[in-house]
Each structure stands twice: as structure tokens, then as C-alpha cells.
């Protein structure tokens, strides 16, 4: 992973003792909440490697819950995230795992409510930065540095071209793009990070495209 600026190495303005274990963890939680689209009612948080060993002392636990409450890395409310989660009725469980993950700072978040469940794997890669490496079983790489589109679609010819044409027609430039599927001809996921703000008109247009079933956005 290449750092884009000196601030990626120094780390962000943040609450907590560690950019990797606190700020990165908060961002993982906040991205999970954003992709879920609402406040979850419950969360099961599986921690691996260094996260599993030090999550209490380094504030990884309170940071992830703060992220799930939509707190940014510098939000003072992270310190009292447990109390606020209890007040809002967000139940949570931390599960330290003994098995090794590919990255030492890995968290697998399973969050949900009465309307649905989402599973996300995120890694904290240093300097307060993070990447999402898996979403609902789809492998991907989502940095959170750019506005992003996550498009669930049927695995059919022409869908990628249709989405690309829609972006081009509104002058939206693609910074990073990857596509994945579980089985040929079944459901697929397109992840597109872009350079411009994603407006509602573009989202509405993408939702009307043939074989597209869901469009989610992630602001940087």
C-alpha cells in the first residue's frame, strides 16, 4: 500500500493512543455503518492478530463502536461510545479470534437489524488508514480515500460498460475499479472509486440500468 501524503504516515487528528489501533478501527466501524445505510441494532465484532491481543488497552473496541455510531476519528464522543451505544440500544459483542489473518490488524464486523445483516472485513494499515477487503463474501479493495460506488448487479455482459458510460456522461472520472462475483452468471459486485462528488441524479440513473439491483455510495 503506497501512502498518498505525509499525513497518511503521521496519522489523522484523532482520539486515542494509536493511529492503527484506534483511528483505523474507528474508520472501519464508520465505513461499515455507512455501507449498511443506517444505525445497526446489533454488532458482532471478530478481532484478529494484534487487534485481538490489545483491543482493550489501545481503545480498538470503543473506537469501532464509535465508528458504528458515525463518529469520526477526532470526535470526543468516542470516549463514551459504549454508554451512547447502550442508550441507543445498540448491543455488541467482541470476539477475539486465535486464527491468523492475512493482516495483523483485522476486524470482521457482522452488523444487522430487523431488516438485514451485513458482513465486512476491514484492516487498519497504519497512519489511521484502512481498507475494506471483503463485503458480504465479495473480495474487494476499498480504501475510503475517494467517493465510492458499490453496485450489486447480475453477472451479465454489458453491465460494466453501461455503468462506465453513465459515469462518463456526467464527467465522473474513475480512480479505481474492480469487479467480483461468487459464481458465473450469478450476483456480482462492482466497486468504483471516483474523483468527483457523486450526486443523486447519477445514483438514480445507475439504479435504472438493466441488471443493476442495488447502488450504495461511500463519501470520502
C-alpha positions as CSV (number, residue, x, y, z in Angstrom):
1,X,0.0,0.0,0.0
2,X,1.5,3.3,-1.0
3,X,0.8,6.4,1.2
4,X,-0.5,9.3,-0.7
5,X,0.9,12.0,1.6
6,X,2.9,12.6,4.7
7,X,-0.4,12.9,6.6
8,X,-1.1,9.2,5.9
9,X,2.1,8.4,7.8
10,X,1.7,10.9,10.6
11,X,-1.9,9.9,11.1
12,X,-5.1,11.9,11.4
13,X,-6.4,14.2,14.2
14,X,-7.8,11.5,16.5
15,X,-9.0,10.4,19.9
16,X,-6.9,7.5,21.3
17,X,-3.4,6.3,21.7
18,X,-2.8,4.6,18.4
19,X,-3.4,5.6,14.8
20,X,-3.5,1.9,13.7
21,X,-5.5,0.5,16.6
22,X,-7.8,3.5,17.3
23,X,-8.2,5.8,14.4
24,X,-8.0,3.0,11.8
25,X,-10.5,1.0,13.9
26,X,-12.9,3.9,14.1
27,X,-12.8,4.3,10.3
28,X,-13.6,0.6,9.8
29,X,-16.6,0.9,12.0
30,X,-17.8,4.1,10.4
31,X,-17.4,2.7,6.8
32,X,-19.4,-0.4,8.0
33,X,-22.2,1.8,9.2
34,X,-22.2,3.9,6.1
35,X,-22.4,0.9,3.8
36,X,-25.1,-0.6,6.0
37,X,-27.0,2.6,5.4
38,X,-28.4,3.1,8.9
39,X,-27.7,2.6,12.6
40,X,-27.4,-1.1,13.3
41,X,-29.2,-2.6,16.2
42,X,-26.5,-5.2,17.0
43,X,-22.9,-6.0,16.1
44,X,-20.6,-9.0,16.5
45,X,-17.0,-7.9,16.1
46,X,-14.4,-10.5,15.5
47,X,-10.8,-9.4,16.1
48,X,-7.6,-11.0,14.7
49,X,-3.9,-10.7,15.4
50,X,-2.8,-7.6,17.2
51,X,-6.3,-6.3,17.3
52,X,-7.3,-9.4,19.3
53,X,-4.4,-9.1,21.7
54,X,-4.5,-5.4,22.5
55,X,-8.1,-4.2,21.7
56,X,-8.9,-3.2,25.2
57,X,-5.8,-1.3,26.1
58,X,-5.5,0.5,22.8
59,X,-9.1,1.5,22.6
60,X,-9.9,-0.6,19.4
61,X,-13.2,-1.7,21.0
62,X,-14.5,1.7,21.9
63,X,-13.2,3.1,18.5
64,X,-15.1,0.5,16.4
65,X,-18.3,1.2,18.4
66,X,-17.8,4.9,17.9
67,X,-17.4,4.3,14.2
68,X,-20.7,2.4,14.2
69,X,-22.3,5.4,15.8
70,X,-21.0,7.5,12.9
71,X,-18.2,9.3,14.9
72,X,-15.2,10.5,13.1
73,X,-11.6,9.8,14.4
74,X,-11.4,13.2,16.1
75,X,-14.9,13.1,17.7
76,X,-14.6,13.4,21.5
77,X,-17.7,11.2,21.9
78,X,-15.6,8.1,21.0
79,X,-14.5,8.2,24.7
80,X,-18.1,7.5,25.8
81,X,-19.2,5.4,22.8
82,X,-20.1,2.4,24.9
83,X,-22.5,4.5,27.0
84,X,-24.1,6.1,23.9
85,X,-24.5,2.7,22.3
86,X,-26.3,1.4,25.4
87,X,-28.5,4.4,25.4
88,X,-29.4,3.9,21.7
89,X,-30.0,0.2,22.2
90,X,-27.0,-1.0,20.1
91,X,-25.9,-4.3,21.5
92,X,-22.4,-5.5,20.7
93,X,-20.0,-8.4,21.3
94,X,-16.2,-8.5,20.8
95,X,-14.8,-11.9,19.9
96,X,-11.0,-12.3,19.9
97,X,-10.0,-14.9,17.4
98,X,-7.0,-17.2,17.7
99,X,-6.7,-17.9,14.0
100,X,-4.3,-15.8,12.0
101,X,-5.5,-13.3,9.4
102,X,-3.5,-12.1,6.4
103,X,-3.1,-8.7,8.2
104,X,-2.3,-8.3,11.9
105,X,-4.9,-5.6,12.4
106,X,-8.0,-7.2,11.1
107,X,-11.6,-6.9,12.2
108,X,-14.7,-8.8,10.8
109,X,-17.9,-6.9,11.6
110,X,-21.2,-8.6,11.4
111,X,-23.9,-6.0,11.9
112,X,-27.7,-6.0,11.5
113,X,-31.2,-5.1,12.5
114,X,-34.7,-6.5,11.8
115,X,-34.3,-5.5,8.1
116,X,-31.0,-7.1,7.2
117,X,-27.5,-8.2,8.0
118,X,-24.1,-7.2,6.6
119,X,-20.6,-8.6,7.0
120,X,-17.5,-6.6,6.4
121,X,-13.8,-7.3,6.8
122,X,-11.5,-4.3,7.3
123,X,-7.8,-3.9,8.0
124,X,-6.0,-1.0,9.6
125,X,-2.9,-0.4,7.6
126,X,-1.2,2.4,9.5
127,X,-1.4,6.1,9.9
128,X,-5.1,5.9,10.6
129,X,-5.8,4.5,7.2
130,X,-7.8,1.4,6.5
131,X,-9.1,-0.9,3.7
132,X,-12.2,-2.9,3.3
133,X,-11.1,-6.3,2.0
134,X,-14.4,-8.2,1.9
135,X,-18.1,-7.3,1.9
136,X,-20.8,-9.9,2.2
137,X,-18.4,-12.6,0.9
138,X,-17.2,-10.5,-2.0
139,X,-13.4,-9.8,-2.0
140,X,-12.6,-6.2,-2.8
141,X,-10.2,-3.3,-2.0
142,X,-11.9,-0.2,-0.8
143,X,-9.7,2.5,0.7
144,X,-12.2,5.1,1.8
145,X,-9.9,7.8,0.3
146,X,-12.3,8.6,-2.5
147,X,-16.0,8.8,-3.0
148,X,-17.1,5.3,-4.0
149,X,-19.9,3.5,-5.7
150,X,-20.8,-0.1,-4.7
151,X,-23.1,-1.6,-7.4
152,X,-24.7,-5.1,-6.9
153,X,-25.7,-6.5,-10.2
154,X,-26.4,-9.7,-12.1
155,X,-23.3,-11.1,-13.8
156,X,-24.3,-10.3,-17.4
157,X,-22.5,-8.9,-20.4
158,X,-22.6,-5.2,-20.9
159,X,-23.3,-4.1,-17.3
160,X,-19.8,-2.8,-16.7
161,X,-20.0,-0.8,-20.0
162,X,-23.4,0.6,-19.1
163,X,-22.1,1.8,-15.7
164,X,-19.0,3.3,-17.2
165,X,-21.0,5.1,-19.8
166,X,-23.2,6.6,-17.2
167,X,-20.2,7.9,-15.3
168,X,-18.6,9.3,-18.4
169,X,-21.8,11.1,-19.4
170,X,-21.7,13.1,-16.2
171,X,-17.9,13.8,-16.4
172,X,-17.1,11.4,-13.4
173,X,-13.6,10.0,-13.7
174,X,-12.8,6.5,-12.3
175,X,-9.8,6.5,-9.9
176,X,-10.0,2.7,-9.1
177,X,-12.4,0.0,-10.2
178,X,-12.7,-3.7,-9.5
179,X,-15.4,-6.3,-10.1
180,X,-16.1,-9.6,-8.4
181,X,-18.6,-12.4,-8.5
182,X,-19.3,-15.5,-6.5
183,X,-20.4,-17.7,-9.4
184,X,-20.6,-17.3,-13.1
185,X,-23.9,-15.8,-14.1
186,X,-25.0,-15.1,-10.5
187,X,-24.7,-12.0,-8.4
188,X,-21.7,-9.7,-8.8
189,X,-20.3,-6.6,-7.1
190,X,-18.7,-3.6,-8.8
191,X,-16.6,-1.2,-6.6
192,X,-15.7,2.1,-8.2
193,X,-13.8,4.9,-6.5
194,X,-14.1,8.2,-8.3
195,X,-12.6,11.7,-8.3
196,X,-15.8,13.7,-8.2
197,X,-18.8,14.1,-5.9
198,X,-21.5,11.5,-6.6
199,X,-24.8,13.3,-7.0
200,X,-28.3,11.9,-6.6
201,X,-29.0,12.2,-10.4
202,X,-26.2,9.7,-11.1
203,X,-27.3,7.3,-8.5
204,X,-30.9,7.4,-9.8
205,X,-29.6,6.8,-13.4
206,X,-27.5,3.8,-12.2
207,X,-30.4,2.3,-10.4
208,X,-32.4,2.2,-13.7
209,X,-29.7,0.3,-15.6
210,X,-30.6,-3.2,-16.7
211,X,-29.4,-6.0,-14.4
212,X,-28.4,-3.5,-11.6
213,X,-30.1,-4.5,-8.3
214,X,-28.6,-2.2,-5.7
215,X,-26.5,1.0,-5.6
216,X,-24.7,2.2,-2.5
217,X,-22.4,5.2,-2.0
218,X,-19.5,6.0,0.3
219,X,-18.3,9.6,0.7
220,X,-14.6,10.2,1.4
